[in-house]
Amino acid sequence: MKRGTGAGTGRKRSPFVIAGNIISNAVMIVFSVTCIYPVLWMFYSSVKTTRDFESNIIGLPRSFHLDNYINIFTGSRIGYYILNTVRNTAVSLVFIIMFGFINGYFISRFRFRGRKILYTLYMLGMLVPIHALLIPLYILFSRTGLTDHWFTVAFPNVAFNIPMSLFLIESYIGTVPKELEEAALIDGSGFSRTLFTIIFPLVTPILVTVGIISFFNCWNEFSFSLVLLKRQILFTLPLGLTMFKGIYQSDYPKMMTTMVIAMIPALLIYFSFSKQIIQGMMSGAIKG
């Protein structure tokens, strides 16, 4: 009897297939290196002295110095920058998740006149570039007295992250059976109780995904802070990086140190919740 008659067994791969696999793997390796190396370069540049950095920008440090970290925490206002960034991010995330959840639920579950127009307007918000609205936002905020407050940056953060959150949450809620709400109504549950005690826990995966993506957007936000904030005590971490750049000279090792400090929370959250991000995106992409 002949053995190994299954499809693909005993067949030699074509040289073109092998060459294609080698080339595709090589291209992916190059792309991976271009993504990973800048992060590594930033880490080991943060432990260089200014003279060491200027003598060899790309090379490894001759010796590790933690003076940059000590000077950043003792000789700058990085504590205020971290506090402002954490506060703006936390306040923005609460409103992004709540507004996205409530609006996404109503658009997904109810059919009313103007629903498609409203949904289209929300989606158009994803197409408008942020930099095109900086001048109108500054004029609006300055005339209403909303500039240069601790809550100033939270307003545009929420507004520009709601379209993405609504899109994901609305798609995910469409996968939740309506029979659950009907059963809760028969049992005497009110609308608000059904919404927040039944639907809200069921859509937790997509809410986590929305929260993580919005966290990155709010944590790394720079443009709104640059335009709407004037007092240094209200600066966020990305905006605080500009304090190490002078007119004629820039302290790059300290800039790298501040970037590392700002990047560590984002990296920890990403590596901790990367699976939840992928699962939430995949679940929200399937309707049925």
PyMOL commands that set and color helices and strands:
alter all, ss='L'
color gray80, all
select helices_A, chain A and resi 15-45+50-55+67-75+78-109+115-124+130-144+154-173+179-186+191-202+204-219+223-228+232-234+237-244+252-284
alter helices_A, ss='H'
color red, helices_A
deselect
rebuild
show_as cartoon
